[in-house]
Amino acid sequence: MSSRVAHSTCSGQSIRRPACQSASRFSPDGRTLATGSDDTTVRLWNTAPGENRATLTGHMDAVDTVTFSPDGRTLASGSDDNTVRLWDVATRRTKTTLTGHSSLVSSLAFSSDGRTLASGSHDKTVRLWDTTTGQARATLTGPSDAVYALAFAPNGRTLASVGRDGTMRLWDAETKRSTSTVPISDNGLGAVAFSPDGHTVAVGDLSDTVWLWDAATGKVLAMLRGHAGPVNAVAFSPNGRTLASGSDDHTVRLWNVAARTLRSTLTGHAGSVNAVAFSPDGRALASSSKDHTVRLWDVATATIRSVLAGHTDSVNAAAFSPDGRTLASGSDDHTVPLWNVAVPRPAVLIKHICEAVHRNLTPQERAQYLPEHSSGPVCSGDH
């Protein structure tokens, strides 16, 4: 049975942007997509028709990162103009401009209650902002080089930062102090993520290793080796049992978090893997690559579900809508396609498969394509 029969097809609706950037984020309700561009603008798109809802102006240089507050009412954007802007999504106006960084703002993260925004910069600092007043709460110093990525733990109090100096730092956002400083790699660190329960931190280094750390103690839990190039992206599955990592070696690897072992190596990309993202139900994984494609993988079977082709340059970002039915991909070709990646309900999927193959399914095919129906009849006449 071919994967074409077993899996859903995907169609793209392309949002054209006037300049390249890969910053994109869905609102919590999935109705709005925000994109940042190197033409200095932030754009809000209605995801259903794919139409430009608003163009937010005010930044004086490229917009590198955007993120919504947990309630979806505020959008934060970080720019090469050294500022962070907070936008009122309803009125589409600037609420406040956060100044203080002396170099470009490369990463942003809201706390779980939305009251604190963290910004990481190439000025070697992390800043904490009160989102209600727009005032700076603290400037966290310690990194000896640019800060590349930030992540808040689900408790909204612990913040992780990584960057060019190769050191992971854990911060207490309430005391505004570093709780752990862990030198990891001389080549720098490019990605960080917390497990859904907040107990584990995953870090991708720019040599070839994925690290797992205890978020409470700052002690190393595992060094996951296997990649043959820099690790650009890490993401936990929604249930926290699987970690995905994407690398310059053109592969995506799936790791068993509890056993700290390799589950599967996903091959097929012909260029560096720049981003990975799990669907909200954890059944699908999207990977975007320098090879101009996005690949959609079935997590349970570690098989390819769809290849989303259409970009003409490196694809740097991928994000699922909250309902998992839409995938956005951001590229250097100035577009953000919205892909329909909805998987049919099991009954509908079985019907399509049976109509396509016109024969009984073998036990191996049932196990691979319909794991929830791996025993017993599937199609009528399947004995």
Secondary structure as the mmCIF struct_conf table of DSSP 4:
data_model
#
loop_
_struct_conf.conf_type_id
_struct_conf.id
_struct_conf.beg_label_comp_id
_struct_conf.beg_label_asym_id
_struct_conf.beg_label_seq_id
_struct_conf.end_label_comp_id
_struct_conf.end_label_asym_id
_struct_conf.end_label_seq_id
HELX_RH_AL_P HELX_RH_AL_P1 SER A 3 ALA A 6
BEND BEND1 HIS A 7 HIS A 7
STRN STRN1 SER A 11 ARG A 16
BEND BEND2 PRO A 18 ALA A 19
STRN STRN2 SER A 24 PHE A 26
TURN_TY1_P TURN_TY1_P1 PRO A 28 ASP A 29
BEND BEND3 GLY A 30 ARG A 31
STRN STRN3 THR A 32 GLY A 36
TURN_TY1_P TURN_TY1_P2 ASP A 38 ASP A 39
BEND BEND4 THR A 40 THR A 40
STRN STRN4 VAL A 42 ASN A 46
TURN_TY1_P TURN_TY1_P3 THR A 47 GLY A 50
STRN STRN5 GLU A 51 LEU A 56
BEND BEND5 MET A 60 ASP A 61
STRN STRN6 VAL A 63 PHE A 68
TURN_TY1_P TURN_TY1_P4 PRO A 70 ASP A 71
BEND BEND6 GLY A 72 ARG A 73
STRN STRN7 THR A 74 SER A 79
TURN_TY1_P TURN_TY1_P5 ASP A 80 ASP A 81
BEND BEND7 ASN A 82 ASN A 82
STRN STRN8 VAL A 84 ASP A 88
TURN_TY1_P TURN_TY1_P6 VAL A 89 ARG A 92
STRN STRN9 ARG A 93 LEU A 98
BEND BEND8 SER A 102 SER A 103
STRN STRN10 VAL A 105 PHE A 110
TURN_TY1_P TURN_TY1_P7 SER A 112 ASP A 113
BEND BEND9 GLY A 114 ARG A 115
STRN STRN11 THR A 116 SER A 121
TURN_TY1_P TURN_TY1_P8 HIS A 122 ASP A 123
BEND BEND10 LYS A 124 LYS A 124
STRN STRN12 VAL A 126 ASP A 130
TURN_TY1_P TURN_TY1_P9 THR A 131 THR A 133
STRN STRN13 ALA A 136 LEU A 140
BEND BEND11 SER A 144 ASP A 145
STRN STRN14 VAL A 147 PHE A 152
TURN_TY1_P TURN_TY1_P10 PRO A 154 ASN A 155
BEND BEND12 GLY A 156 ARG A 157
STRN STRN15 THR A 158 GLY A 163
TURN_TY1_P TURN_TY1_P11 ARG A 164 ASP A 165
BEND BEND13 GLY A 166 GLY A 166
STRN STRN16 THR A 167 ASP A 172
TURN_TY1_P TURN_TY1_P12 ALA A 173 LYS A 176
STRN STRN17 ARG A 177 PRO A 183
TURN_TY1_P TURN_TY1_P13 ASP A 186 ASN A 187
STRN STRN18 LEU A 189 PHE A 194
TURN_TY1_P TURN_TY1_P14 PRO A 196 ASP A 197
BEND BEND14 GLY A 198 HIS A 199
STRN STRN19 THR A 200 ASP A 205
BEND BEND15 LEU A 206 ASP A 208
STRN STRN20 THR A 209 ASP A 214
TURN_TY1_P TURN_TY1_P15 ALA A 215 THR A 217
STRN STRN21 VAL A 220 ARG A 225
BEND BEND16 ALA A 228 GLY A 229
STRN STRN22 VAL A 231 PHE A 236
TURN_TY1_P TURN_TY1_P16 PRO A 238 ASN A 239
BEND BEND17 GLY A 240 ARG A 241
STRN STRN23 THR A 242 SER A 247
TURN_TY1_P TURN_TY1_P17 ASP A 248 ASP A 249
BEND BEND18 HIS A 250 HIS A 250
STRN STRN24 VAL A 252 ASN A 256
TURN_TY1_P TURN_TY1_P18 VAL A 257 ARG A 260
STRN STRN25 THR A 261 LEU A 266
BEND BEND19 ALA A 270 GLY A 271
STRN STRN26 VAL A 273 PHE A 278
TURN_TY1_P TURN_TY1_P19 PRO A 280 ASP A 281
BEND BEND20 GLY A 282 ARG A 283
STRN STRN27 ALA A 284 SER A 289
TURN_TY1_P TURN_TY1_P20 LYS A 290 ASP A 291
BEND BEND21 HIS A 292 HIS A 292
STRN STRN28 VAL A 294 ASP A 298
TURN_TY1_P TURN_TY1_P21 VAL A 299 ALA A 302
STRN STRN29 THR A 303 LEU A 308
BEND BEND22 THR A 312 ASP A 313
STRN STRN30 VAL A 315 PHE A 320
TURN_TY1_P TURN_TY1_P22 PRO A 322 ASP A 323
BEND BEND23 GLY A 324 ARG A 325
STRN STRN31 THR A 326 SER A 331
TURN_TY1_P TURN_TY1_P23 ASP A 332 ASP A 333
BEND BEND24 HIS A 334 HIS A 334
STRN STRN32 THR A 335 ASN A 340
HELX_LH_PP_P HELX_LH_PP_P1 ALA A 342 ARG A 345
HELX_RH_AL_P HELX_RH_AL_P2 PRO A 346 VAL A 357
BEND BEND25 ARG A 359 ARG A 359
HELX_LH_PP_P HELX_LH_PP_P2 ASN A 360 THR A 362
HELX_RH_AL_P HELX_RH_AL_P3 PRO A 363 TYR A 369
HELX_RH_3T_P HELX_RH_3T_P1 PRO A 371 HIS A 373
BEND BEND26 SER A 375 GLY A 376
BEND BEND27 CYS A 379 CYS A 379
TURN_TY1_P TURN_TY1_P24 SER A 380 GLY A 381
#
